[in-house]
């Protein structure tokens, strides 16, 4: 499957985000969607926030991230999820810790799904 076309990449990215939020909604009590429309909009908004705002926050908080050995990236992920919940009507996150664990799950689940469909191609080569 070719992921070079921008529209295909966008649709896959959106679909994986939406799927991961849907599964998280089933597994965690701390989040809820009032409708399928809220779920799809939240998947889209999470992708947009992670694409445009998260890199800026990572650069601005780089010293803190280095000091905490990368742990602060998990806090940024939780804040991105809480921002999406604030922006999307019908999407509710109970609090910071719910957002923290849901964001951690969404990140891991998305990585696994992307790896299974071949979107994250990791090549390991031995240097001789």
C-alpha positions in Angstrom: 0.0 0.0 0.0 1.4 3.4 -0.9 1.2 6.2 1.6 2.8 8.8 -0.5 -0.3 10.7 -1.6 -1.1 13.4 1.0 -4.8 12.7 1.1 -4.2 9.0 1.8 -1.7 9.9 4.5 -4.2 12.4 6.1 -7.1 9.9 6.0 -4.9 7.1 7.6 -3.6 9.5 10.3 -7.2 10.7 11.1 -8.5 7.1 11.1 -5.8 5.8 13.4 -6.4 8.7 15.8 -10.1 8.2 15.8 -9.7 4.4 16.3 -7.3 4.9 19.2 -9.7 7.4 20.9 -12.6 5.0 20.3 -10.8 2.1 22.0 -9.6 4.4 24.8 -13.2 5.4 25.4 -14.1 1.7 25.8 -11.2 1.0 28.2 -11.0 4.1 30.4 -13.8 5.6 32.5 -12.1 9.1 32.4 -13.2 10.0 28.9 -16.5 10.1 27.1 -17.9 10.9 23.7 -21.5 12.1 23.4 -21.7 11.1 19.7 -19.9 9.6 16.8 -19.5 13.1 15.4 -17.6 14.2 18.6 -15.4 11.2 18.2 -14.5 11.9 14.6 -13.9 15.6 15.3 -11.8 14.8 18.3 -9.7 12.5 16.1 -9.2 15.2 13.6 -8.4 17.9 16.2 -6.0 15.6 18.0 -4.1 15.1 14.8 -4.0 18.8 14.0 -3.0 19.8 17.6 -0.2 17.1 17.6 1.0 18.3 14.1 1.1 22.0 14.7 1.1 22.8 18.4 3.0 19.9 20.0 6.3 20.5 18.2 6.3 24.1 19.3 5.7 23.0 22.9 8.4 20.4 22.7 10.9 23.0 21.6 9.8 25.5 24.3 10.0 22.9 27.0 13.2 21.1 25.8 15.2 21.9 28.9 12.5 20.6 31.2 12.1 17.5 29.0 15.8 16.8 29.2 15.8 17.4 32.9 13.0 14.9 33.4 14.6 12.4 31.0 11.7 12.7 28.6 8.9 12.2 31.2 7.6 15.8 30.5 6.6 14.7 26.9 3.9 12.6 28.6 2.6 15.7 30.3 2.6 17.5 27.0 0.6 14.6 25.4 -1.9 14.8 28.3 -2.2 18.6 27.8 -2.8 18.2 24.1 -5.7 15.7 24.8 -7.2 18.1 27.4 -7.0 20.9 24.9 -8.9 18.8 22.3 -11.5 18.0 25.0 -11.9 21.7 25.7 -12.2 22.5 22.0 -14.6 19.7 20.9 -18.1 19.8 22.2 -19.3 16.4 23.3 -15.8 15.1 24.2 -15.1 15.0 27.9 -11.9 14.2 29.8 -12.4 13.8 33.6 -9.1 15.4 34.7 -5.4 15.6 34.2 -4.6 12.1 35.3 -7.3 10.6 33.1 -5.9 12.6 30.3 -2.4 11.5 31.1 -3.2 7.8 31.0 -5.5 8.1 28.0 -2.8 10.1 26.1 -0.3 7.4 27.0 -2.6 4.7 25.8 -3.5 6.6 22.6 0.2 7.1 21.8 1.1 3.4 22.3 -2.0 2.1 20.5 -1.5 4.5 17.5 2.2 3.4 17.3 1.2 -0.3 17.2 -1.6 0.2 14.7 0.6 2.3 12.4 3.3 -0.4 12.7 0.8 -3.2 11.8 -0.4 -1.4 8.7 3.2 -0.5 7.6 2.9 3.2 8.3 5.9 3.2 10.7 8.6 1.4 8.9 11.6 0.9 11.1 14.6 -0.6 9.5 17.3 -2.1 11.7 20.7 -2.5 10.0 23.9 -3.9 11.4 27.0 -1.9 10.7 29.8 -4.1 9.6 
